[in-house]
Amino acid sequence: MPPARRALQYCVQDVIENIQIGESEVEMELDDTDESDEDSDEDVCQQVDKENHPPMDCPADNYVTIEPQTDKHTTPPVRYRWPKKDFIISNTNFSGLDITGDDISLHTPLEYFQKFVSKDMIEALTQNTNEYSLQTHGASVNTTAKEIEKMFGMYLKMGLVQMAGTRMYWETETRHSPVADVMPRNRFQSLLTSLHFVNNMAVSETEKKDKLWKLRPWLDSFREKCLQVIPEEHNSVDEMMIPFKGKFSSIKQYMRGKPNPWGFKVLVRTGISGMVCDFDVYQGNGLPAKSELGLSGDVVMKLVSTLPEGQNNKIYADKYKFPLKSRRWYMYIFWHTIILAVVNAWLLYKRDCKALKMSSKDTMNRRQFQAQLASSLILANTTLQTPKRGQPSSGKGSPATQMVTSGSPLNSQKRPSKRCAHLPLDVRKDQVAHFPVKTGRGRCRHCKKGYTNTQCSKCNVRLCFSEDKNCFLDFHYQ
């Protein structure tokens, strides 16, 4: 194989002389009609100016290398020409759907919650939970969709009255009846350890490359529900941290300066009201190749791409505690989606109240909304449980009750009267297990004028039930 031809080196002055004599191997084509050759003419003028200087020794840096001619096509650099025009202001008026129309109606807290956690999602969770318990323990927990809803309601009530540990809600000294009376402690913990979202036997190896494959069906369904909400004009893309300090997680992040620096980072797009419309759980390495926008720009473009086109949405890019603990790290993300569903449902309720021009006095705050939602999840479409035989865990025989004797100053003081809480419509009108029972005489809850000794066994309110007036029927149907 012949040796490669070595490129010749010339001084700048020698190059200019060769060009003038005509012995150069480089061909230069000048076209006066091409406006893009103005830069080349300037280079030639600079070379002629250098020729007028007195000759001097050329250092090594002034040598140029002339490569042999090749047929390889070189792509010319891209040039931008800025025309002289007046700036045209684009139309930025918001053209999205009106969220304050006349066709808006107010729903119950349970109906708002089901916009984000539907019955189909709970049915799929129930089926996968039964299959997982059978595969793991050899026996199915035989749970139902209603029992899963009760567990969600218990979780929300635990958030309203927080204790140091889950078992304290069932212990004698710290027993909390709104939670302990719904389900036995062992059954509640058995469901917690068996919750599952996918059939492990039907997952392929490709799907398992996703670090969130055990939670992916639930996350995708919840994200679809969030995207169905009518977006607001102003949106913001930011980061959210789900607190977690466990060891067995490959996507745990540390962010200095955050209220909860350790946890899972979730990139979210929210409206001006704070409602989460889209989200993406950050999984660390293994992301697609970076584009010219960078990682932050790619995240913003991904979350913005789900907005409707042509509506001129504005984008601005820049504590909740968990009473339950789990060894499975992805369960923290799951329970956070439940909290997000509650917050989104409440914000959607507030938006409808504002559209209907309701006063702030008639609008429920988040605590009241969450309490009614928890009661609806527990009591709606279900019958009352028959009390078990034997001594109750709390009552007259409990140590806490025995401390208050007849001569105690606590007994001599006037006790505050019990205020009847507002009953959720989902429980009031579900037409399940509403039976009239006889009790002490009191004022009717419906007409508020008559006195009666008939009480609803499920709603726990007195209602007129006589030949002249049937408030019991009107209360449960109107």
C-alpha positions, 0 to 999 in steps of 0.5 A: 500500500503506497504511503499517504500523501503528505500535505504541503505547508506554505507561508501565507505570503507564498500562498498569495503569490501562488494564487496570483501566478495561477499555480494554486491547486485551490479553485475559487469561483466568484459570482457577483450575483450571489449576495452571500459572497460578500464575506469572501470578498472581505477575506480577499481584501484582508489578504491583499492588505497583508501583502502590502506589509514589508516581508518578515520571517514567518513563524510556525503559527502562520503556516496553513495546511492545504489538503488535497481536493476531495469530492466529499460534500461539505454542508454550508453553515446555516445563516439567518437573515433578520428582516426589517419589519414591525413586531406583530403581537400574537393573540394571547387571549385565552380561548379554552372552555369556560369553567364558570358556565350556567350548566355547572352543578354541585356534587357530593364529596364522594362524586368529586373523589370518584372523578379521580379514583373511579370504581373501575380502578378500585375493582382492578385493585381488589382483583389484583389484591386477591390474586397477590395474597393467593400467590404469596400466602396461599390463601386469598384475603377475599376482599371486596371493592366496598371493603377497599373503600372503607379502608380509604375512608379509615385512612382519611379519618386517620389523617384528621386525627393523627396518632403516633402509631396505627395500633393506637386507634384500636388500643383501649386508652387511645381508642378512636371509634370512627376508625376502630368501629369500621374494621378490626385491627388485624383485618385492616393490617392484613389488607395493607400488606396485601394491596397490589396493583398488577398481576406479577405473573403477567408482567413481561421482562420489558415492562419490568425495566420500568422501576415503577412497574408494580404501581404503573397501572394505578399511576396511569389510570390516575393520570388519565383522570387528572387529564380529564379535568378542564385545564385552567388558563394559568399553569405551573410546572414544578417539583413535589417531594413525597417524604421517604427515608427508607433504604430499599428504593432506587429512585429516592432523591435528595433535594437540599432546601426542601421541607422533606429533602429525602423522598421521591421527586414528582414533576407536576403541572398544576393550575393556578388553584393548585390542582394537579393536572399532570405529573411524572415520577422522576426515576433517575438514570435511564432517561432518553437522550438529552435534547437541545432544551436540556433535562428541565426543558424536556420535562416542561415540554412533556407536561405541557404537551398534554394541554389542549392546542390553540387555547393560549394557556400560560405556563410558569416553570420554575404536608401531608403526613402519612400515618401508615408505614410500609416496607414496600417503598412504592406504597408511599407513592400510592397513598400520596395519590389518594391524598392528591385525589382528595385535594383535587376533588376539594379544589374542583368542589371550590371551583364549582362553588365559586362558579355558582357564587356561593358564599364562603360560609356555605363552602366546606373547607378541606377538613370538612370535605375530607370528613364527609368523604371519609364517612361516605366511603365507609357508610355509603351502600353498606349495612350496619355491622352487628355488634359482637358479643362480649365486653367492649374494648372501651366503655364503662369498664375501661380505665379511662372511664373509671377515673371519672367518678360521680364526685369528680369535678368533671362530672359536676361541670355542664357538658357541652351539647352534642352537635349533629354533624351534617350527614353526607348525601351519599349515605342519606340517599343510598337506600340501604339499611335505613330502618326506623327504631324507637328511641327517646323523644326529640325534635325532628331533623327534617321539619324541625318543628315536630317531636318524635321518638322514631330514629333512623338506625343508620343516619342516627337522626330523629324523623317524624313517622306518623299518619299525618307526616312522614318525614322519614321518607322525605328525608331519605328521598328528597 
